[in-house]
Structures are given as C-alpha cells and as structure tokens.
Amino acid sequence: MEIRKLQGTIEAILFASGEPVPEERLIQVLGVDKGTAQKVLQLVMDHYNKPESGIRVAKVDGSYQMCTNEEYADKVREALELRRNTPLSQAAMEVLAVVAYNQPVTRAFVDQVRGVDCGGVMATLAAKGLIEERGRLELPGRPLLYGTTEAFLRCLNISSLEELPPLPNEREKAGEAEQGPQEGQEA
C-alpha cells in the first residue's frame, strides 16, 4: 500500500474509533512492519499536531487517538453544550499522586500515606475514570489493588508514567549522586 493510502487508513481508523487504538492493532490491520507503521503514524501526527489544527493525534501508552486541540476545547464544549468537568479537590490530587507514583496500591496504603480515610476520594476518582482496580493482593482479606488509567494519562497529556516529574526526594538524590560525596563525608 502506498504511503498516502496508509495515512488515510490510519486517519479513518483513529477517527472512527474514538478510543485509543494500540499500535500493534494498527500494524496488524495495515499489514506492514513496525518500522513502516511508526513512520506513517509520525507523518499523521505531524500533519495534525500543528498549533492551528483543531484536531491532534495523541500517543497514549503505546496507543494512538484523535482528540481536540486544547486551544479549541472551550468552543467545542460550548457547541456541544458540554459541562466543564469540576476540578479535583486537593485531597483527590493527593490520592491520585500517591496512586500514580506507587501503583499498584491498596486503599489501606493510600490511607496510611495520607493519614486519613480515602475511600470516598478513591471512589470519586474511579467514577471519573482516573483510577481503576488492578486485581487483588495475595494477603488475608485479599485487598483490591488500584492503578491509574489511560484517561489519567490523557488528562496530563503524557504518553506513559515515565513522563511524570520526579518526586522532590528523588531529585535531591539525583543531585547528590551527580555531586559525589561532600567534604567530611565518606564515599
């Protein structure tokens, strides 16, 4: 298949899907090798991911999805009469950070880190699709494990958890490692 046909096929699939489409699925459907698929996907992304474009193609955890350019989000909401999502509370942001940086985690772990019961906040985050159940821990009572979702990645406009900023203590450790031992300290 020629490149323009491959681009058109990818555009049609991403547009029709409405959900992220895994790269492996696109490779399978197009019948091309991974390198060719990645080159064509990059061409599609380059075509759409311009400041003036109303649509962009986002890569989310190895999958691709068409979405609205953030610059036009308010007008899209107005046209479709969509209610703006209510912002997350400070407690919800804290719980989300604990889950994102430590996943998979139990509710008891989150409660312990924050020092308060987080059941209601976790239920709200699950209802918003930002966290999800990831199985059960093999301990007495078999507590649920939680992790973040693709919707969480999309909200932060990142493609994987590796793009999360380092925690403050991790930055300090990285700085110390670069400087080496200080005077009076042993190596």
Backbone hydrogen bonds, N-H to C=O, Kabsch-Sander energy under -0.5 kcal/mol:
donor,donor_aa,acceptor,acceptor_aa,energy
6,L,2,E,-2.1
7,Q,3,I,-2.7
8,G,4,R,-2.4
9,T,5,K,-2.4
10,I,6,L,-2.5
11,E,7,Q,-2.7
12,A,8,G,-2.4
13,I,9,T,-2.4
14,L,10,I,-2.8
15,F,11,E,-2.5
16,A,12,A,-2.6
17,S,13,I,-2.2
18,G,14,L,-1.5
21,V,64,Y,-3.0
23,E,62,G,-2.5
26,L,22,P,-1.8
27,I,23,E,-2.4
28,Q,24,E,-2.2
29,V,25,R,-2.6
30,L,26,L,-2.7
31,G,27,I,-1.6
32,V,27,I,-1.2
37,A,33,D,-2.4
38,Q,34,K,-2.6
39,K,35,G,-2.0
40,V,36,T,-2.5
41,L,37,A,-2.8
42,Q,38,Q,-2.2
43,L,39,K,-1.9
44,V,40,V,-2.3
45,M,41,L,-2.6
46,D,42,Q,-2.9
47,H,43,L,-2.0
48,Y,44,V,-2.0
49,N,45,M,-3.2
50,K,48,Y,-2.1
53,S,50,K,-1.4
56,R,67,C,-2.9
58,A,56,R,-0.6
58,A,65,Q,-3.2
60,V,58,A,-0.6
60,V,63,S,-3.0
61,D,59,K,-0.5
61,D,159,S,-2.7
63,S,60,V,-1.3
64,Y,21,V,-2.4
65,Q,58,A,-2.1
66,M,14,L,-0.5
67,C,56,R,-2.8
69,N,54,G,-2.6
72,Y,69,N,-2.1
73,A,70,E,-1.3
76,V,72,Y,-2.0
77,R,73,A,-2.6
78,E,74,D,-2.4
79,A,75,K,-2.7
80,L,76,V,-2.5
81,E,77,R,-0.8
81,E,78,E,-0.5
82,L,77,R,-2.5
93,M,89,S,-2.3
94,E,90,Q,-2.3
95,V,91,A,-2.5
96,L,92,A,-2.6
97,A,93,M,-2.1
98,V,94,E,-2.4
99,V,95,V,-2.6
100,A,96,L,-2.8
101,Y,97,A,-2.4
102,N,98,V,-1.2
103,Q,99,V,-1.4
105,V,146,Y,-2.1
110,V,106,T,-1.8
111,D,107,R,-2.9
112,Q,108,A,-2.4
113,V,109,F,-2.6
114,R,110,V,-2.5
115,G,111,D,-2.4
116,V,111,D,-0.7
122,M,118,C,-2.8
123,A,119,G,-2.0
124,T,120,G,-2.0
125,L,121,V,-2.5
126,A,122,M,-2.2
127,A,123,A,-2.3
128,K,124,T,-1.9
129,G,126,A,-1.1
130,L,125,L,-2.5
131,I,125,L,-1.0
132,E,147,G,-2.7
134,R,145,L,-3.5
137,L,143,P,-2.9
139,L,137,L,-2.1
142,R,139,L,-2.7
145,L,135,G,-2.8
146,Y,105,V,-3.0
147,G,132,E,-2.1
149,T,130,L,-1.5
153,L,149,T,-1.5
154,R,150,E,-2.6
155,C,151,A,-2.5
156,L,152,F,-1.6
157,N,153,L,-0.6
157,N,154,R,-0.8
158,I,153,L,-2.3
163,E,160,S,-1.7
164,L,161,L,-1.9
170,E,167,L,-0.7
171,R,167,L,-2.0
172,E,168,P,-2.1
173,K,169,N,-2.0
174,A,170,E,-2.3
175,G,171,R,-2.3
176,E,172,E,-2.4
177,A,173,K,-2.3
178,E,174,A,-1.6
179,Q,175,G,-1.8
180,G,176,E,-2.0
185,Q,182,Q,-2.1
